[in-house]
Amino acid sequence: MIRALTGLSTRHPWKVITLWILLGIGLTVLSQPLMYRVTDSRIGGFLPGTYDSAAALKIAEEKFGVKPDANSVTMLVKRSDGKPLDVADQRRARATAAGLGRQRVTMPKSEDEPDFLTEDYSQTPRVGPGTAAPHGAFVLFQVGLSGNSTDPGLHGVFRKFRDSAEHAYAEEGLRTGFTGGLADTVDSADAEKTTGTVTSILTFGLILLLNVLVFRSLAAALLPLVAVALIGGAAGGAVVGAALLTGTKLDPSTPSLISVVLLGIGIDYFLFLLFRFRERLRAHPGRNAREVAGEVTGRVGSAITSAALTIVAAFATLGLASFGQFRVLGPAIAVSVLVMLLASLTFMPALLAVTGRGMFWPSRALKHAPREGSAGRFGDLIARRPAAVTMGAVALLAAMAAGTIGMRMDFGTGGGSDTPAAATAAEISRALPAGISDPTGVYVTSGNGDALDRRGVDSLVQVLRRTEGVGQVGRAVFDKTGDAARIDLYLEADPQSQRARDLVSGPVRDAVGRNTPAGAEAHVGGTAAIFADVSTAVSKDLRLVFPVAAALIAVILLVLLRSLLAPAVLMVSVGLGFAATLGASALVFQHLRGEPGVGFTLPLVLFLFVVALGTDYNILMSDRIREEMERPGPARPAVARAVRHTAPAVATAGLVLAGSFGSLSVNPAPATQQIGFATALGILLSAFVLSIALVPALAALLGRGMWWPVRPDRRGQRPHEPRAGQGETVHPATHDRVGMS
């Protein structure tokens, strides 16, 4: 199957290239505006209905008309000169707010996207009655806008409303500020726009520079970037199409994660092909380049397929998660990786067939044999002192893993603190409870559809006013039929803080549970309650996904390596790498930078990326070690040869992938920074410490016993013959092979 695909692509390269260009451009154009129709920005929407906050969200929608895509923004109004608002000022502020609530806001048209693909968010905002702060410091209004909070179209509607409000209040001698929900999202997006552009340029520049240094060719450096960008567009379109067909909602962070993953692994796969293509062209200077491309891609395609399927299998385990954000992320990335795999077996071989030796122009690398270099010297060091290398690698990983002691999970979602929304929130918190702009809701319903006991509900309100950590409690609001009530609590802690989650899951829910009116049900909702439940769901999912993913990867290794001991060695090594990466991340962010903890998604993201991708590099190195051990001679020199020939490819691929993920570390959002830093570090550890040092050192210590019970067969192969299906060039004088597995 693999050779059939690569052979067809190299025989008809222009047809394959044209098809991929049309798919890439067409699906990119279609997927970008449609992406916002398949994303859900409400993290509570990803919780199973059995959780308390999810039940509260359902009641809010069914009984109180809260729209699933409702976005609440807090608008602050105060005097421009900073003096307290008098009665006349407050009256003008409320009158202006009422006028804004009657004006329809038209969504600005986008110049980049066709109208028929964009959703029109034009609407009349809902502006609630004002709440005056003590001593007339300011008045707060709740503004409601409906739509996907991550869609640029809704961002345009909010900006237009914000500008209208600022102008209207300026005429009254008043000024405005906006915070919470959509305001935070828009301000963060504005702050990240320049940073994101610069980061993308630097990332592409880094990859381009690395490829130029390795191949000494502009084509070999630039073409992989262009190809991977095109394939990424096609993969994004495939994910959006699958989501539309199945009715699946994606988390807003999914597209950016897909882009980073595909950029990294796509460049890696292209590098694997380029290294072997250059080696075969160097070995056969007179042979037709198209034939060489077909042979190389057929052989390397097997390794690429194994690597890609390992990632797909790892992410497939997320389908077992109860938390929907995890459950939809797995299939989305799996589909993207499968598209990249298909392109690696068709589009990339076609490009090699068309460019031929011109791929490496003006480099003269095809005209001379490669020098031994640092990889050869390090391979010799491992062969001489494998125990010392093993102890050094294990000591380094263990020291980094110690950072996991005392590690905490952070469920906050706030962006940077330098935005106008953050400044407005700080101004509000100096006069009112921190949770004033994001209340915690208690929803009470009768169990049989009869009217609620209002005296019982009032008693619950009184109890909540005396509950620890509750700053203010609003009056109970009943639905039209009287069988449901909503009580808004304003916590003293920031709703996104650990303190707020502890209050909701402890004193608040305890008070509600003990004082719910007889025959009624009560549920606690809101941001703090949602994240408290997310914490429970994530902990449950981690205990399930980790062992299942590890077992699945172990089975794949057993099949690929045909050994019992070798998979155990690889799994132990990647386990150490995972613990070291997580520990180093906790040391940097929690202990050194003083953040509340590591992001709640970080352990799972690290486990899947570091274990899956780290296993890929280990497979490449182990496969070459086994190949070299099948030749006559001692095992340790065989390990040295494997390191000499495979380390350059693994190192280059690791640097490229780490650079791709590292670009996320400059994002203003703390959770994204942690993912970028930790994943980049994990990839570097996987490539340089595990694949290039620890695994070869253990192989040198264990010798051919590493492949028990099926040890490499050293019989029936002459030194001058390449092993069937591999294609390395063997130099009779030294028995060395040039290339990369």
N, C-alpha and C positions, 0 to 999 in steps of 0.2 A: 504493500500500500504506500509506504513512504517513498520507496524508489520509483514507484509509478508516478506519484505526484511530482517529485523533483525531476524525473526524466521528461515528463510532458512539459514542464515549465521551461526546461533548458532547450527543448526542441522547438518550442513555439514561444520564445521569450517576449516578443513584441505584443502578441495577443494578450498574454498574461499581464504584462505591465499596463497596457491600455485598460484592461478590465479593472485592475486595482486602482488606477488613477480615477476612473469614473466612479467606482464605489466609494473611494475615500472622500472625494470632493462632494459627491451627491449626498452621502450620509452625514457628512459634517454639516452641510448647509441645513439639512432637515432636522438633525438631532439637537442643535444648539437651542432653538426656540422651544422645541417640544420637550426638552429636558425638564423644564419647570412644570410641565403638566403631569409628570410622573414622579415628582418629589414631594415629600411631606415634611414641612419644617417643624411640626409639633412632635416633640419627643414622646409626649404622653400617648400619641396615637400608635406607638410601637409597642406599648405594654399590653399583655393579655388582659382580657376583661375580668379575670379573677382578682386582679389587684385593686386595692381600695381607691387609689387615685383614678384608675381607669373607669371604675364604676361611677365615681363622682363626675367625671367628664361626660359620660353618657347621660347622666341625669341633667346636667347643665344644657346639653343639646336638646334633649327630648322635652324637658319641662320648662326651661327658661329661654328657649330660642337662641341659645349661643351657637353661632355657626362654627363648623369645624375649622374653617380657615379664618376665623376672626382674629384680628390683631389689635391689641389695646396699646395706646400710646398716652403717656401722661404729659399734659401741657401745663407748664408753669407760667403764670402771669404776675408780674410785679412792676413797681414804678421804675422808670428809667433812671431816676436820681437816687434810688436806693432807699427812699423813705418808706415808712409803713403805708399800706393802703388804707385810705379812709372809707367811709360808707359810700360816698359818691364814686370813688375809684372802683370799689368792688361791684357796684351796680353797672358801671360802664363795662367792666371786664365780663360780667355775665351776659350783658346785652350783645356785646361783640361776639362772644362764644356762640350764642343762640343764632346770630346771623351767619356765622361760619357753618353751623350745622344745617343750614338751609341751602347752601351753595353747592352745586354739583361740581366735582373736580374732574376734568377731562384728562385722560392719560396722554402724556406727550407721545408723539409718534417716534418710532425707532427708525433711524436711517440705515441700520445694518440688517434688519430682518423684515421680510415681507409681511404685510398686514394679515394675510390669511393664515399665517402660522402663529401669530402672537395672540394672546388672550387679552381682551379689553377689560381693564380694571377701573374704567371710569365709574364714579359712584359719588353719592352724597354721604359724607362722613357722619357718624353718630357722635354727637358731642354731649356729654353728660352734664349734670348740674355741678357747679363749682364747690370746692371744699376749701374754706379759708384756714390758713395756718394761724397759730397763736400770735397775738399782737399785730395781726394784719401784715405779716411779712410777705405773703404771697397768696394767690389762689390757685388751686389745682383743678384741672378739667381732664376727664378721661375721654379720649378720642378713639373711636373705633373705625378701622378700615378692614375690609375683607379681601382675602387673596393670599397667594403663596408669598410668604415674607422674604423668600430668597429670589423672587422674580424681579429683574430690573424694571419691568413695567410697573409693578406696584411701588417700587422705590421712586419712580418718577412721579406717581400720584402723591406719595407722601411729601416729596420735596416741593411739589406745587402747592399743596395745602400749607406746608410750613412757611413758604414764602408769603402766601396770602395772609396767614395769621400774623406774621411779623409786620407786614405792611399795615394791616388793619389796626393792630395795637399800637404801632408807632405813632399813628395819627392821634391816639388818645393819650400819648405821653407814657405809654407802658411798653415793656419789653417781654419777650417770651423765651422759654427754654423747653426742650423736648427730651424725654428719656423713656426707657422701658421698651421692651419688645422690638417693634419695627424701627423705632428711632435708633436703638443700639445697633441693629443690623445695618441700617443705612450708613450711619457714621463709621462703623467698622469697615464697610465696603469702600467708602470714600477714602479712608485712611490706608487701606491695603492696595488701592489701585496702582499707585506709583511703585510701591514696594513689590507688588506682584510682577509688574512689567520688568523692573530692574532684575529681580530674582530670576525670571525666565531667561533673560538675556545672558546673565552670568552663568546659569546652568548649562545652556546650550554652548556658551563660550568655553566652559570647562571641558565638556565632552569633546568639543571640536579640537581643543588644544591637546587633550590626551590622545586622541586618535592620530593627530598630526605627528606627535612625538613618537608614537608606536610605529606607524606605517610610513611616515615621511611622504605622505601623499595627500593632496587636497581632496581628491575624489573619494578616497577611502575614509577620509574624515567627515566629509560633508554629506555624502550620499546616504549613509545610515540614518542620519538625523532627519533628512527629508523623507526617507522611506517610513521611518517609525512614526513621524508626525501624520503621514497619510494613513497609515494603518490604524493609528489611534483614533482618527476621525471615523473610520469604518467601524471600529470596535464600539465607540460611543453610540453610533447609530444602531448597532445590533442590540446593545443593552436597552436603549430607549424603545426600540421596536418590540423587544421581548416584554418589557414592562407594560407597554400599551396593550399588547395582545392578552397578557395574563391579568391585567388590572392591578399589578403590583406597584406599590409606592416605595420610592427610594429615599434614603436619607440625603439631605443636601450635600453632605461631604463626599458622597460616593463618586461624583464625576471627577473631583480633584484627585482622589485616591487612585482612580482608574488611570488618569493621565500620568501620574508619577510612576505607577507600577509598570505601565506599558512602555514608558520611555526607558526605564531601567532595564527590564528584561528584554525588550526589543533590541536595544543596543548590544546587550550581552549576546543574544543569539546571533546577531550579525557579526559580532567580533569572533565568535566561535567559527563561523563560516569563513571569514576573511583570513584568520590564522592558518587554517588548513588549506585554503585555496592558494595562499602565497607559498606555503610549503610544497605543494604539489607542482605548482608552476616552476618553482626553483629546481625541483628534482627532474622535471621533464621540459627543458627549455624549447624543444622543437615540437611539442605536442599541441594539438588544437585546443585553444582555451575553453571552447564551449564543451568539449568532451570532458575536460578536467572539471569544469563546473558541475556537470552532471554527476560525475563520479564522487566528487567531494561532498556535494549536498546530499547525495544518497546515503553516504556513510555518516556524516555529522548529523544528518537529520534524525537518526535514531537517538543520539544523545540529547538533542534538543527536544525531541518528543518526550523522552523520559523526564527531562527537567520540567517541561511545561505540565505534564500530567501530575507530577508531584505537587506542584502549586495548586492545580485544579482540585486534586484530592484533598489537600489540606483545607482549602476554603469550602469545599463541599460539606465539611463537618459543621459549618455554621448553620446549615439547614436544620440542625437539631436544636438550636438555641430557642429559648422561649421569648427573649427580647427581640422584637421585630427589627430593630436597627442592625443587629448582627445577622439575623436570619436572611435579610434581603441583600446584605453586603456580599455574602459568600457567593450566591449565584451570579451576581453582577460581575464580580471580578473573575469568576470562573469562565463566564461567557467571553469576557474581554481577552483573557489569556488564550482561550481556544482560537479566537480570531487571530491573535498574534502568532500562534502556532501554525495555523493554516498559511498565513503570509510567509512565515519562515520556511515553509516547504514549497512555496510557489513563487511569491513575489521576489523574495531575496535571491533564490537561485536564478530567476530570469534576469535580474540585474547583473549578477555575476557573469552570466552567459553573454550578455550584450556588451558589457564593458571589457571583459577579458583582462589582458595584461595592462590595459589602460587604467584599470582601477588603481594601480600602484604607481602611476607616473607622477612625478619625475624620479621617484626613488629608484636606486640601483640595487635594492635588496634582492631582486630576482636573479642577479648575476653572481652572487657569492653566498657561501654558506654562513649561517649565523654564528657569532661568537658565543662562547660559553656563558659569560656574563655573571651577574650576581646570583641568578637562579641556580646556575651550575655549582657555584661555590657554596651556596646554602645547602644544596642537595648533598654535597660531599660532607658538610658539617653534620647533617642529620645522620648520614651513614656511619660517621666516626663516633658520634656521641648522642645516640638516640635517647638514652636515659636522661641526660642533662636537658635536652630540648623538651622532653616530655614534662619533667619536673618544673622547668621554667614556665611553660605554657599553662600548666595546671595551677601553679602558684599565682600567676597573673590573673587568671580567670576567677580563682577562689577569692582573691583579695577584692576584686570588683564585685563579686556576688555578695560579699558581706554587707553591701549597702542595702540589701533587702531587709535587714533587721530593722524593725520599727517602721517599715514603709506603710504609708496610708494612701487610700484612694480619694481622689478629688473629683466631685461630680459637678463642679461649677462650669458654666458655659460663657461667662462674661468675656468680652474682648479686652482691648487695651484700656488703660485708665486715662489716656490723654485726649479722649474724644469729647465733643460738646455734650453728648448724652451722659457720659460719666460725670462731667462737671455739674450738670443739672441734678443728677441723682445725689451727688454729695451735698449740694445746696439744700435739697429737700430733707435729707437725713439729719441735718443740723437742727431742724425745727420739728420734725415729725418722725414717727417710727420708721425704721429702715424699710419695712415691708409695705409702706403706704401706696406705692405705685404698682405693687404686685401682690394683691391680697391672697390669703389662703382661704379657700371656701369650704364650709361645712354644709353638706346637702342632706336634708332629712326628708324621707318619704314614708308614707303610710304603707304598711305591708299588704293591705287589702283593697286599696283604692279609695277608702273613705277619707273624709277630711281629717287633717292632723289636729291633735290636741294643742291648741295655740298656747295654753298655759304651760304645757310641758316644754314646748319650744322656747318660750320666754325663760323658763327655768334653766334650760341649757345655755341660753345666752348669758345669764347671770353667772353661771359656773365658769364659762369660758373667759369672762372678764377678770376672774380671779386666778386664771391659769398662768403658770410660770411662762415667761417669755412672750406673752401676748400684750402688745402695747395698747391697741384699741379694738373694739368689737362693734361692728355695725348692727343696726336693727335687723330683725328677721324679715325677709322678703318672701311672700308666698306666691305661688303660681296661680293661674286663673281659677283652677278647680279647687284649690286649697289643700291638695293632697301632697304637696311638696313645698319645702322652704329652703332658702339659701341664707347662710349667715357668713358674712365676710369678717375675717380676722386679719389684723395688721400686726405682724410680728415685729419684735424689737430688733431682730437680726436680719441681715440681708437674705432674701429668699433663696439665693443661690449658694449660701454658705453652709458649711458643715453644722454650725450652730442651729440654723433654721431646720435642717433635716433632723437633727437630734430632737428639737422641740416638737416637731410634727409627729415623728414616729414614737415619741415618748409621752410627755405631759398632755399634748393636745389630743392625740388619739385615745389616750387613757381616759381623759375627762369626757370625751364624746361617748366612748364605749360605756362608761358607768352611768351617764345621765341622759341617754337617748330615751325619748318618751316611750311608754309601754306600747307594744305592737307596731313600732316604727323601726325603720332602718336608717342609719346615718353613715355617710362616707366623707372622708376628708380629701380635698383636691387642691390644686394649685401647684406652683413650681416646686416648692419645697417638698410637698407630698409626692409629687411625681418622681423627683430624684431620689427620695427615700425608697420608693418602690423599685426604681431602676437599680439602685444599689443591691437590693435583694435579688432581683432577677439576674443581674450580671454575675453575682457571686455564685448563684446556682448554675448558670451557663458555663462559667469557667471550670467548675468541677466536672462538668460533662464533656465539654468540647476538648479540653486539654488531653485527657487520656484517649479519647476516640481518635483525635487527629494523630497523636503519637503512634497509636496502634496501626492506623492506616498507612502512615509513612513507613513504619517498620515492615509491614507486609510488602509494600512496594520495593523496599530495599532487599528483602529476602528474595523476591522474584528476580530483580535486576542483577544482584551480586551472586546469587546461587550459593549462599553461605549463611551459617548461623552466627559465627563470631564477628565477621565484618560488619553486619548491620548493627550489632550491639555496640561495637566500637564507635560507629558513626552516630548512633543515637545518644550515647553518653557524651560525646564531644559536643554535639549541638545543644544538648541539655545544659552543659556547662556554659556554652556561649549565650544561651538565653538568660540564665541566671546572672551571668556577669553583666550583660547589657541592661537588664532590669535594675540590678543593684547600682550600676554606675549612674543610671538615670535618676534613681532616688537620691543618690548622693548629691548630684548636681542641682536638681530642681527642688527637692524637699529640704535637704540639709544645708546646702550652700546658698541657694537663692531664697530660701524661706517661704516657698510656696506651700499651700495646704497639703499637697501630696502629689502623686502622679495621676494623670488623667485615667478615668475609669476604663477607657477603651485601650489604654496602652499595653497592659499585659497580653491581651488577646491579639492585638495587632502585631506586637513583637513576636509572640509565639508563632503566629502563622507565617509572617514574613521571614524572620530570622531562621526558624526551623526549616521552613520549606525551601527558601533560597539558599540557606547554608547547606542544606542537604544536597542541593544541585551541585554546588562547588565540590562537596565531598565525593559525590558520585563521579565527577570528572576526574578527580585525583585518584580515587580508588580504582576506577576502571583502568587508568593508565598503569598504576602500580601492579595490578593483576596481570596486565598485558606484558609488562617487563619481566615479571616473575615467571612467566611461561617460557622464557628463554633460558638456556643453560647458564649456570653460574650462581654465585651466592646471592642471597636475597637483598642484602644491604646495598650493594652496587645497583641492583635493579630499582630500589627505592630512590637512589640518587638520580638515576636517569629519568625516572618519572617526574621528580620535582623539577629537574632541569628543563624538561620539555613542556610541562603543564603549568608551572607557576606563572610564567609571563601572561598567559591567557586569563588565568584566574585572577591575578593581581589587577590587570587592566579592567576586566569585567567588574570586579569589586569596587574599584575606584569610580567607575562610571555610575554604577548603581548607587553607591554611597553619595555621590554628588547629586544625583537626582532626588533622593530622599532628603538629603541635607538642605536642599532649597526650601523645604518647609519650615526649617528652624528659624527663619527670619520673619515668619508670619506673626502679626501682632497677637493672635489668639494663643494663650498659654498652652492649651491642649495640643494645638497643631505644632507649636514649637517643640513640645516634648516628643511627639511622634517623629518629627523630622530628625531631631538630634539622636534619639534612641535608635531609630531604624538605621540611620547612616552608620552609627557606631557598631550596631549589631552586624551589619553587612561587612564592615572592615574587619571585625573580629572573626567572622566566618571565613573570609577570604584569606587573611594573612596569618591569623593565629591557629585556626582550626585546620583549614584545607592545606595550607602550605607548610605548617609546622607540626601541629599535634598529630594529625592523622598519619602523615608519613613516618613520624617518629615512632608511633605505636606499631605501624606496619614493620618498621625495621626491627623493633624489639620482638615482635611475634613471628616474624618471618613468614614462610609459606603456611604456617599453622593458622594464620589469620583467616584463611579461606576454607577452613575445616567446615564440613566434612568433604567438600569437593575441592581438593587442592589443585592449583594450576598444573596442567599437563606439560611437562618439558620434553616430551618425546615426539618424534616424528616431524620436527621442524628444523630446517637447516638455518644457520645464522644469516645467510644471504637472502632468505625468502621472507617477504612480509607476511604477517599473519593474515589469514583470509578475512576479508571484510574490514580491514583496517586501513591499509594503503600508506603506511609510513615508509619512508625510504631508509633502507638499512645499508650502512657503510660497512663492507666486509672487514676492513682493517680494524675498526673499533667496535663493531657490533652496535653502534649508536643509531638512533632514529631521530629524525628531525620532524617536528610537527607538534600538534596539540590534539589531545583527545577530549 
